[in-house]
Amino acid sequence: MIIVTGGNGPFGRAVINKLGTGREVAASLRDAGKAQALREQGVAVRQGDFGRPGTLTDAFVNGDVILINATYYGTAPDVRRQHMRDALEAAVAAGAKRIVVTSWQDAERSTIPSTADFPETERAVRELPVAWTIVRVGYGLAAALARDVIAGRRDGVLTAPAGDARLAVGATEDQGEAVARILAGEDGVHDHRTYDLTGPDTIGWEELAAMGGVEYRPETDADYRARSVANGFPPHVADQLLALYGSIRSGWAGTPTGDLAALLGRTSITASEAVRQAVAGWNWS
């Protein structure tokens, strides 16, 4: 049986959808009452809350392959670090033969404080007594760039403290399929490997501006923070976004890898198309 934690979140659902039918799949959810759509797909639903480690014991029963899905990026690093350790321990205790863990793209070079726990979690994964695979997905990066495209359309100019940086963005659809292929793969094929799932190329803010039909105007961190707060962003959110831009300017996640295409067995979606898809799917509410 394959068990997917966070199966009701956007990335977990993408993985489950790509697993398709004909496999025994269970979703471990914090709120099992909000999973009717999964049940209708024939997915078994189990109560499993990272914040309540005791629930994970039952959630992982009979799981041969377990995805420990860390794509909930709004959680404080210290909290998520403990969540992941508890989940890893529960998966081992449940007798999992393979454990697959999602991590943050280009984790060693990320300077974003909110992702500081990922390298430590990866070290813990590599010490597991069972087969493991680490998959760095950077889920949400395409949506972050889509936000800049949409803001540029709204304002008539794209202003951002990105300089001339470029980002290797993978599409959620491709990343979900790649993780599904790892989960469903034959024993041994993906054991003790770390994959960094970027797209095949990079995109910069000049291209993002062109996508929105506007010009790109780089700005300083101070100007960006002042403008963001004036537009209603809480100061701590503005600071988190500045940390993201700073990491991008430093070269983090700016080099494509071939891992995604290799797992898919085809060319992966380009960075520009990944952002276009994210723009098209933007939640306007």
Beta strands, then each sheet from edge to edge (+ up, - down):
strand 1: 2-5
strand 2: 25-29
strand 3: 44-47
strand 4: 65-68
strand 5: 98-103
strand 6: 131-136
strand 7: 158-160
strand 8: 166-167
strand 9: 193-196
strand 10: 203-204
strand 11: 216-218
sheet 1: 3+ 2+ 1+ 4+ 5+ 6+ 9+
sheet 2: 7+ 11+
sheet 3: 8+ 10-
end
